[in-house]
Amino acid sequence: MPALAHTSRAIARTWAAHPLPVARAACAATQTQTQTRDISNVSQATGSSSFDSPFKGAGSTTKVPSFAAYRNKGGEQGPRIFQYFMVGTMGAIASLGAKNTVQDVLVSMSASADVLAQAKVEIDLAAIPEGKNVVIKWRGKPVFIRHRTEDEIKEADDTKWESLRDPQPDSDRVQKPEWLIMLGVCTHLGCVPIGEAGDFGGWFCPCHGSHYDISGRIRKGPAPLNLEVPAYDFPEDGKVVIG
């Protein structure tokens, strides 16, 4: 059979070159018949001309549920507004929580009630006679309160304060000339000086020999600075509040 087909194609090619129209037509008819015969032979050789799916008819028994009831009918604007609302609400809650946490930390770091009670102390000055010292405790430190006489005030004013180690006029150290209020802590190593002692009639630190005058200014010894003056005021006559 293949040999016959090959012979027919060869004859057709030979006649195709012939100049006669009849020969060309016969050649074309022969080629068409040969191709048809070849296709038929191939189909018979394969033994099958179509494919039958084993799932044929299964699509007609499958039912897909409808989700139309769950679809959003209002577009995207509705969900977007809800998302913005949820994000804003969660941000506000987080901010409130952070504020409370920081506030609790700051409260825990602040001074306790007993410390705040010592922050200020009120003194009755009427109980201190002229020319005498009183030592009180304020914030764990001694405070000297001196009721100065007229001679002591004049001595403090007449001192050439410009030449002192820590130059400071007496007027800068007192609010009322008769009342001298200062911390009783030596500026050298933190000792407590002795009142009405020393070479200048003020205070003397026996630890290292620092001498302070009647205004609490350093005049002799290793101390570098004058005795410190704390914050205080006179809310009324005969009263002083330190702190």
Stockholm file with secondary structure:
# STOCKHOLM 1.0

chainA/1-243         MPALAHTSRAIARTWAAHPLPVARAACAATQTQTQTRDISNVSQATGSSSFDSPFKGAGSTTKVPSFAAYRNKGGEQGPRIFQYFMVGTMGAIASLGAKNTVQDVLVSMSASADVLAQAKVEIDLAAIPEGKNVVIKWRGKPVFIRHRTEDEIKEADDTKWESLRDPQPDSDRVQKPEWLIMLGVCTHLGCVPIGEAGDFGGWFCPCHGSHYDISGRIRKGPAPLNLEVPAYDFPEDGKVVIG
#=GR chainA/1-243 SS CHHHHHHHHHHHHHHHTCSCHHHHHHHHHHHHHHHHHHHHHHHHHHCCSCCCCTTTTCGGGCCCCCCGGGSCSSCSHHHHHHHHHHHHHHHHHHHHHHHHHHHHHHHHHSCCHHHHHTSCEEEEGGGSCTTCEEEEEETTEEEEEEECCHHHHHHHHHSCGGGSSSCCCGGGTCSBTTEEEEECCCTTTSCCCEESCSTTSSEEETTTTEEECTTSCEEESSCCSCCCCCCEEEEETTEEEEC
#=GC SS_cons         CHHHHHHHHHHHHHHHTCSCHHHHHHHHHHHHHHHHHHHHHHHHHHCCSCCCCTTTTCGGGCCCCCCGGGSCSSCSHHHHHHHHHHHHHHHHHHHHHHHHHHHHHHHHHSCCHHHHHTSCEEEEGGGSCTTCEEEEEETTEEEEEEECCHHHHHHHHHSCGGGSSSCCCGGGTCSBTTEEEEECCCTTTSCCCEESCSTTSSEEETTTTEEECTTSCEEESSCCSCCCCCCEEEEETTEEEEC
//
